[in-house]
Amino acid sequence: MLVIYRTNEGFEGDIARVDMDTPAAVQTMWAESNPESAAGLDYIEVDETALAEGELDDLLAFVAGYGTRRFYVAEVSGVMSLMEDAS
């Protein structure tokens, strides 16, 4: 699955959407052919089977605007990673 996140100043790491269907190569091609639409966005690939039980549901609920857990994307040891806000 792709986690599409914002890269523009002040919103870095905010998750814009989760795409369970689009392959990464297709997302890259779309971004390259639609630079204005893709400005301020990037993505990471996340293996949903690697998430803890219930975490995918919580992530999807957060992105839909009704979740109680907050997620974001941040660089950890040089790798962009899906994170949960522990506060």
C-alpha positions, 0 to 999 in steps of 0.5 A: 500500500502507498501512504501519500504524505505532504512535503510542503513547509508546515505540513511535512509528514501529514498523511494525505491519503492511503492507496491500497491499489496503485503500484508505486511505479504507477504513482511515480509515473503519475507524479512525473506527468502531473508535476503541478498536482503532485507538488508537495506530495510524496509517498512511501510503500508500507507492507500492510501485513507488517503492521500490528494488529488493528494498526491498519484500521486505525491508520485508515480511520485517521486518514478518514478523519475519525480516528483516535490515533495520529499517524505521520511520515518522518525520516528515521535513520535516513529512511522515510517511515510511517510513525504514530504520534505517541502524545 
